[in-house]
Amino acid sequence: MSDTGNRAEDIGHTGHPGELVGVGEDMWMEVIHKMDEVYSDLLQYEVALEEKNAKLEESQQFIFSVLTAMSDILVVIGRDGSIEDVNPAFEQITGRRTEDLRGTSIFDLFGTEEARDEARKLFSPLSDGEVRDRELPLRGNDGQLVPVSFNCRPRFSVVGKSLGLVVTGRPIGELQKAYHQLRQAHEDLKLTQQQLLHSEKMASLGRLVAGVAHELNNPISFILGNVHALRRYAGRLEEYLGAVHEGGAVDHLAELRQRLRIDRILDDLNPLIDGTIEGAERTRQIVDGLKRFSAVDRDEQQHFDLTEVLERSVRWVCQAARKAFDVVIDLPGPLPVVGSPGQMQQVLMNLVQNAFDATREVETPRLEITGVRQQSDEEDLIELRFHDNGSGIAPGNLPHVFDPFFTTKPVGQGTGLGLSISYGIVEHHGGRLQARTDPRGGAVFVLTMPLDT
């Protein structure tokens, strides 16, 4: 067969020019499906990329807003100290724009040669990379030195390679101003606390004036009665002694002695004088207690008997009460403690007064005060329990009993400071003050104090 015939057979075998031999329709459909999948993936990648770009822009905007709002200066520097970025606060201090600062050395911005040398040591990759509250002067936009308290931390790449430092700082003038304001606020708070404490004490004292006056009335009345009796006795003795000095007859003197009852006067003089002294001493003790209670607080460290202070506190509250208030005290004898008797009397009077207020609606108000001595590993303690027969403390109010200004009394009948101040006083004396509701009814306040043994 000729070559021409062979070529004709080959052409007849391959078909039309450009066609692939052995590629069927199923193969073409599979290729088209793969192309669709690739195109779909490309669309998804593009959507995800756009979302990430949007988040990146949002993050950049957030960082920019934070840097713009910062009042402290911030500088990002490389390992060689060249500035890579700054915030607007740094621009404001130096008077130079970020574009002008990028690539320049941060060390050239310090105001003195000593400061530049110190900065090179601090902001060096050879140092530990951390600076805390180091004061150095910058050259301000007006040419004046601006003292700044600097802090810095190293920054690293994702693989842990050192990239440089992040330097922050605050002008010392602002720090001094903030410190002055803080100190002034602290002083104002201390003064307000002292005023509130004194006001609460005066309020408590005012409520008890009637009871104290009644207590003072007893010894004063006793003294006054004795003085009147002594005056009458003095008149009779004067008359009798006058007759003796005139040299009267023995019978006349005997009759006069019997009529004036001189022997009875002589027998009665010592009891009258002793009673007067006792009444005066009792008055002095009451006045002394008033002075200790009403005095402005001092950090007194005295040895005193807590039992005596408690009994006086109960007596004053009960005498000021306008109705009968039964208080039963069961203590294990004298309780020696160290501290301020005036402050502790304020605490005890407050607890007794609160018990009386809590039992106003009770037909027979009653308060039981019991004391139990306890021994811990380090000290002896006395636990005083104040249990009244009132309605108790609501569960919702129990966590707030000692909060300042918290009160369940009507407006105008309580400041809400009594228990809060008492809690602070007890803590200052090394004790504890707790509150709870007794399952049998009524409220229970537990005062625990260290004893002076």
Helices and strands as residue ranges (DSSP letters): H 3-14, H 25-69, E 73-78, E 83-86, H 88-94, H 98-101, G 106-109, H 113-122, E 131-139, E 145-156, E 162-171, H 172-207, H 209-245, H 250-259, H 262-294, E 302-305, H 306-320, E 326-330, E 336-339, H 341-358, E 366-375, E 380-388, G 398-400, H 418-428, E 432-437, E 443-450
